[in-house]
Amino acid sequence: MHSNPLVSIVVYNYNYGKYLSTCFDSIISQDYVNIEILFSDNASIDNSWEIALSYSRKFPDLFFLARNRKNFGASANLRNCMQNVRGEYLLFLASDDYIKPNYISTCVDMLQKHADAAFVMVHRLVIGDDGKEICEAPFYDNSYKLYPPSQAGVYFMSPINPCISQVFYRTKAIGTTRRETFNDLFYGHRLVDFQLSLQMPIIYLKDALTVQRVHNESDSENITENLIQIIGHYVLNHQFNAMMSSYDFNISDKKFEKSFKRLAEVSLKYSVNSIIRGKISLAKKYWYLSATIDLDTEQSALGKMVREALVTNDASIIEELQQSEYAKMRTVSYRPDPPFEKI
């Protein structure tokens, strides 16, 4: 094991020029220096490519640049970089996000100390258009080493890491192949993470070391608008269940059934947030999607309240929803499923 291993940072981009310098600067200012930056642009029509070129000229030993002649999609963008990855460790960083100065050094230290671990997952901050970083409670109540199937079972119930930049991989653990199935295009990394969590321990750090930018042009916003946040996870859980069938952990059936109740609740949460944002048509879609996944939605207290808000547009009900826990970020941290040990 090398004492100063190379870290590959894959930055993929489409029309995020206004955020790109912040992303690059956060990498260059890391307190860990043995890095390479692999950047791929998906035929952006803004100034993204010019920005990337300027950084490459200034730091020629750090950058590998690739550019698609047309927008071939996110998978093609990532392939441009994965074919050239040389690092022992690997981070995928969305070009509208950025990382804290000790992100790389902290994660390298963890994977050096825990040679059997597949990846490190860190907590995140969220930043909006106002430039203020917002912190929600970490998913877990402490930093842990999670042994199979601890993390795998939780993936049925929650994404845990909504931001791809929260996961720092051991490169040889994930390989370089990607498929072109529906869920691989939108949740490919989640499938990889799930499989790794069945095979190897993973490290969870409660420290917020990456910052996810929330804005109207983000990939997260796009998949929220087209319901993939719920439809994709519905399909994903069926894939998880099939993948787990070859492992002898005896947790799949219980988690699988409970996951759909949870997914219906999450769909209602999206409905609540859509109402608050004035997107009534989208709110209705999420309400009906929730009721389709779980028929008990219509009789639940929240389901009735959301339904009434959609029918009456009553300001007092909308205000009540806005003050509810469903409109807020996570405030409670959880203890992991066994087996695990505190770090």
C-alpha positions as CSV (number, residue, x, y, z in Angstrom):
1,M,0.0,0.0,0.0
2,H,1.4,3.3,-1.0
3,S,2.0,6.0,1.6
4,N,0.9,8.8,-0.7
5,P,-1.5,7.1,-3.2
6,L,-2.7,8.9,-6.3
7,V,-6.4,10.1,-6.1
8,S,-8.4,10.5,-9.3
9,I,-11.1,13.1,-9.3
10,V,-13.6,12.8,-12.1
11,V,-15.5,16.0,-12.8
12,Y,-18.3,15.7,-15.4
13,N,-20.1,18.8,-16.7
14,Y,-22.9,20.2,-18.9
15,N,-23.5,23.9,-18.9
16,Y,-22.4,24.5,-15.3
17,G,-19.8,27.1,-16.3
18,K,-21.0,29.5,-13.6
19,Y,-20.1,27.0,-10.9
20,L,-17.1,25.4,-12.5
21,S,-14.3,27.6,-11.1
22,T,-15.6,27.1,-7.5
23,C,-15.5,23.3,-8.1
24,F,-12.0,23.4,-9.6
25,D,-10.7,25.7,-6.9
26,S,-12.0,23.4,-4.1
27,I,-10.0,20.5,-5.6
28,I,-6.8,22.5,-6.2
29,S,-6.9,23.9,-2.6
30,Q,-7.0,20.4,-1.0
31,D,-4.4,19.7,1.7
32,Y,-3.6,16.5,-0.2
33,V,-1.5,17.1,-3.3
34,N,-1.2,13.7,-5.1
35,I,-4.2,14.1,-7.3
36,E,-5.3,14.1,-10.9
37,I,-8.4,15.9,-12.3
38,L,-10.2,14.2,-15.2
39,F,-12.8,16.6,-16.7
40,S,-15.3,15.7,-19.4
41,D,-17.6,18.2,-21.0
42,N,-20.8,17.1,-22.7
43,A,-20.9,19.7,-25.5
44,S,-21.8,22.6,-23.3
45,I,-23.0,25.8,-25.0
46,D,-21.8,28.1,-22.2
47,N,-18.3,29.0,-21.2
48,S,-17.5,25.7,-19.5
49,W,-14.9,24.5,-22.0
50,E,-13.0,27.8,-22.0
51,I,-12.9,27.7,-18.2
52,A,-11.5,24.2,-18.2
53,L,-8.9,25.1,-20.8
54,S,-7.7,28.0,-18.7
55,Y,-7.3,25.8,-15.6
56,S,-5.5,23.1,-17.7
57,R,-3.0,25.7,-19.0
58,K,-2.4,26.9,-15.5
59,F,-2.1,23.4,-13.9
60,P,-1.0,21.2,-16.9
61,D,0.2,18.4,-14.7
62,L,-3.2,18.1,-12.9
63,F,-5.7,18.0,-15.7
64,F,-6.9,15.6,-18.3
65,L,-9.6,17.1,-20.5
66,A,-12.2,15.5,-22.8
67,R,-15.1,17.0,-24.7
68,N,-18.0,15.3,-26.6
69,R,-18.8,16.8,-30.0
70,K,-22.5,16.5,-29.0
71,N,-24.5,15.7,-25.8
72,F,-24.2,11.9,-25.6
73,G,-25.6,11.8,-22.0
74,A,-24.1,11.4,-18.6
75,S,-22.8,7.9,-19.1
76,A,-20.7,8.8,-22.1
77,N,-19.4,11.8,-20.2
78,L,-18.2,9.5,-17.4
79,R,-16.7,6.9,-19.7
80,N,-14.4,9.6,-21.2
81,C,-12.8,9.9,-17.8
82,M,-13.0,6.4,-16.5
83,Q,-10.9,5.1,-19.4
84,N,-8.0,7.3,-18.1
85,V,-8.3,6.9,-14.3
86,R,-4.9,6.0,-12.8
87,G,-5.6,6.6,-9.1
88,E,-5.7,4.1,-6.3
89,Y,-8.7,6.1,-5.0
90,L,-11.6,7.7,-6.9
91,L,-14.0,10.6,-6.4
92,F,-16.9,11.6,-8.7
93,L,-17.5,15.3,-8.3
94,A,-20.5,17.0,-10.0
95,S,-19.2,20.3,-11.5
96,D,-21.8,22.4,-9.6
97,D,-20.7,21.0,-6.2
98,Y,-17.5,21.5,-4.3
99,I,-15.5,19.9,-1.5
100,K,-13.9,21.0,1.8
101,P,-10.1,21.4,1.9
102,N,-9.6,18.2,4.0
103,Y,-12.0,16.0,2.1
104,I,-9.3,14.0,0.2
105,S,-6.8,13.6,3.0
106,T,-9.5,12.5,5.4
107,C,-10.9,9.8,3.1
108,V,-7.4,8.6,2.0
109,D,-6.5,8.2,5.7
110,M,-9.6,6.2,6.3
111,L,-9.1,3.8,3.4
112,Q,-5.4,3.4,4.3
113,K,-6.4,2.4,7.9
114,H,-9.2,0.1,6.7
115,A,-7.8,-1.8,3.8
116,D,-10.8,-4.1,3.6
117,A,-13.3,-1.1,3.1
118,A,-14.8,-0.4,-0.4
119,F,-15.5,3.3,0.1
120,V,-15.9,6.2,2.5
121,M,-19.2,8.0,2.6
122,V,-19.2,11.5,4.1
123,H,-21.9,13.8,5.3
124,R,-22.8,16.9,3.1
125,L,-23.8,20.5,3.3
126,V,-26.3,22.0,1.0
127,I,-26.0,25.5,-0.6
128,G,-28.7,27.4,-2.4
129,D,-28.7,30.4,-4.7
130,D,-28.2,32.7,-1.7
131,G,-24.7,31.3,-1.2
132,K,-25.4,30.1,2.4
133,E,-24.3,26.6,3.4
134,I,-27.0,24.7,5.3
135,C,-26.3,21.7,7.5
136,E,-28.8,19.0,8.2
137,A,-28.3,16.2,10.8
138,P,-25.9,13.5,9.6
139,F,-27.7,10.3,8.6
140,Y,-25.9,8.3,11.3
141,D,-25.4,9.5,14.8
142,N,-21.6,8.9,14.7
143,S,-18.8,7.7,12.4
144,Y,-18.9,4.0,11.8
145,K,-17.4,1.0,10.0
146,L,-20.4,-0.8,8.6
147,Y,-20.0,-4.5,7.9
148,P,-22.3,-6.4,5.4
149,P,-25.2,-6.3,5.3
150,S,-25.6,-3.2,7.6
151,Q,-25.6,-0.6,4.9
152,A,-27.3,-2.7,2.2
153,G,-30.5,-3.1,4.2
154,V,-30.7,0.7,4.7
155,Y,-30.5,1.3,0.9
156,F,-33.9,-0.2,0.6
157,M,-35.3,2.6,2.8
158,S,-33.2,5.6,2.1
159,P,-30.6,6.9,-0.5
160,I,-28.5,8.0,2.5
161,N,-26.2,9.9,0.1
162,P,-28.3,12.0,-2.3
163,C,-25.1,13.6,-3.6
164,I,-22.7,11.5,-5.7
165,S,-19.8,13.5,-4.3
166,Q,-20.4,12.0,-0.8
167,V,-18.7,8.7,-1.8
168,F,-14.9,8.2,-2.1
169,Y,-14.1,4.9,-3.7
170,R,-11.3,2.4,-3.7
171,T,-10.8,2.3,-7.4
172,K,-10.2,-1.5,-7.8
173,A,-13.4,-2.2,-5.8
174,I,-15.7,-0.6,-8.4
175,G,-14.1,-1.5,-11.7
176,T,-14.7,0.5,-14.9
177,T,-17.7,-1.0,-16.6
178,R,-21.1,0.6,-16.8
179,R,-24.3,-0.6,-18.3
180,E,-27.0,1.3,-20.2
181,T,-30.1,0.2,-18.3
182,F,-32.7,2.7,-17.2
183,N,-31.6,2.7,-13.6
184,D,-27.9,2.7,-14.4
185,L,-28.4,5.9,-16.3
186,F,-30.0,7.6,-13.3
187,Y,-28.9,5.5,-10.3
188,G,-25.8,3.6,-11.6
189,H,-23.7,4.6,-8.6
190,R,-26.4,3.5,-6.2
191,L,-26.4,0.0,-7.7
192,V,-22.6,-0.1,-7.4
193,D,-22.7,1.1,-3.8
194,F,-25.4,-1.4,-2.9
195,Q,-23.4,-4.3,-4.4
196,L,-20.2,-3.2,-2.6
197,S,-22.0,-3.0,0.7
198,L,-23.0,-6.6,0.3
199,Q,-19.4,-7.7,-0.3
200,M,-17.2,-5.4,1.8
201,P,-17.2,-3.1,4.8
202,I,-17.8,0.6,4.2
203,I,-16.8,3.7,6.2
204,Y,-19.4,6.4,7.2
205,L,-18.1,9.7,8.4
206,K,-20.5,12.2,10.0
207,D,-18.2,15.1,9.0
208,A,-19.7,17.3,6.3
209,L,-16.9,17.4,3.7
210,T,-18.8,18.0,0.5
211,V,-21.2,20.7,-0.5
212,Q,-24.2,20.0,-2.8
213,R,-25.6,22.9,-4.8
214,V,-29.3,23.1,-5.1
215,H,-30.6,25.0,-8.0
216,N,-33.3,24.9,-10.7
217,E,-30.9,23.5,-13.4
218,S,-29.4,20.7,-11.4
219,D,-29.7,17.0,-12.3
220,S,-31.6,16.4,-9.0
221,E,-34.1,19.0,-10.0
222,N,-34.6,17.4,-13.4
223,I,-35.3,14.0,-12.0
224,T,-37.6,15.5,-9.4
225,E,-39.7,17.1,-12.2
226,N,-40.1,13.9,-14.1
227,L,-40.9,11.7,-11.0
228,I,-37.7,9.6,-11.3
229,Q,-36.9,10.3,-7.7
230,I,-39.8,7.9,-6.8
231,I,-40.2,5.8,-10.0
232,G,-36.5,5.1,-10.2
233,H,-36.3,4.1,-6.5
234,Y,-39.3,1.8,-7.0
235,V,-37.5,0.0,-9.7
236,L,-34.2,0.2,-7.8
237,N,-35.7,-1.7,-4.8
238,H,-36.8,-4.5,-7.1
239,Q,-33.2,-4.7,-8.4
240,F,-31.8,-4.6,-4.9
241,N,-34.1,-7.5,-3.9
242,A,-33.0,-9.6,-6.9
243,M,-29.3,-8.8,-6.3
244,M,-29.6,-9.7,-2.6
245,S,-31.1,-13.1,-3.4
246,S,-27.7,-14.6,-4.0
247,Y,-26.5,-13.6,-0.5
248,D,-27.4,-15.4,2.7
249,F,-28.3,-12.4,4.9
250,N,-32.1,-13.0,5.5
251,I,-33.0,-9.4,5.6
252,S,-34.3,-8.8,2.0
253,D,-38.0,-9.7,2.3
254,K,-38.5,-7.6,5.4
255,K,-36.7,-4.6,4.0
256,F,-38.3,-5.0,0.6
257,E,-41.9,-4.9,1.9
258,K,-41.3,-2.0,4.3
259,S,-39.5,0.0,1.6
260,F,-42.7,0.6,-0.3
261,K,-44.5,2.2,2.7
262,R,-41.4,4.4,3.1
263,L,-41.4,5.2,-0.6
264,A,-45.0,6.3,-0.5
265,E,-44.2,8.6,2.4
266,V,-41.3,10.1,0.5
267,S,-43.6,10.7,-2.5
268,L,-45.9,12.6,-0.2
269,K,-43.0,14.7,1.0
270,Y,-42.2,15.6,-2.6
271,S,-45.9,16.5,-3.0
272,V,-45.7,18.8,0.1
273,N,-42.6,20.6,-1.2
274,S,-44.1,21.0,-4.7
275,I,-47.2,22.6,-3.1
276,I,-45.0,25.0,-1.1
277,R,-43.1,25.9,-4.3
278,G,-46.4,26.5,-6.1
279,K,-46.0,23.6,-8.5
280,I,-49.5,22.2,-8.0
281,S,-49.5,20.0,-11.1
282,L,-46.3,18.3,-9.9
283,A,-47.7,18.0,-6.4
284,K,-50.8,16.2,-7.7
285,K,-48.6,13.7,-9.6
286,Y,-46.6,12.9,-6.4
287,W,-49.8,12.5,-4.4
288,Y,-51.3,10.1,-6.9
289,L,-48.0,8.2,-7.1
290,S,-47.9,7.8,-3.4
291,A,-51.5,6.5,-3.4
292,T,-50.6,4.1,-6.2
293,I,-47.6,2.7,-4.3
294,D,-49.5,2.4,-1.0
295,L,-53.3,2.5,-1.0
296,D,-53.3,3.6,2.7
297,T,-52.0,7.0,1.6
298,E,-55.6,8.2,1.1
299,Q,-56.5,7.5,4.7
300,S,-53.3,8.7,6.4
301,A,-53.4,12.1,8.2
302,L,-50.7,13.6,5.9
303,G,-52.3,12.1,2.8
304,K,-55.7,13.7,3.7
305,M,-54.1,17.1,4.4
306,V,-52.1,17.2,1.2
307,R,-55.2,16.1,-0.7
308,E,-57.3,18.9,0.9
309,A,-54.6,21.5,0.1
310,L,-54.6,20.4,-3.6
311,V,-58.4,20.6,-3.8
312,T,-59.0,23.8,-1.9
313,N,-55.7,25.7,-2.2
314,D,-56.4,26.7,1.4
315,A,-53.6,29.1,2.6
316,S,-53.9,27.9,6.2
317,I,-53.4,24.3,5.3
318,I,-50.4,25.2,3.0
319,E,-48.9,27.1,5.9
320,E,-49.3,24.1,8.2
321,L,-47.6,21.9,5.7
322,Q,-44.8,24.4,5.3
323,Q,-44.2,24.3,9.1
324,S,-44.4,20.5,9.2
325,E,-41.4,18.1,9.4
326,Y,-42.1,17.0,5.8
327,A,-41.0,20.4,4.5
328,K,-37.8,20.5,6.5
329,M,-34.3,18.9,6.2
330,R,-33.4,16.0,8.4
331,T,-33.1,16.9,12.1
332,V,-32.6,13.4,13.6
333,S,-29.6,11.0,13.1
334,Y,-29.9,7.2,13.3
335,R,-28.0,4.3,14.7
336,P,-27.0,1.9,12.0
337,D,-28.2,-1.6,11.6
338,P,-25.8,-4.3,12.9
339,P,-23.1,-5.3,12.4
340,F,-21.0,-2.2,12.8
341,E,-18.3,-0.6,15.0
342,K,-17.7,3.0,16.0
343,I,-14.7,4.7,14.5
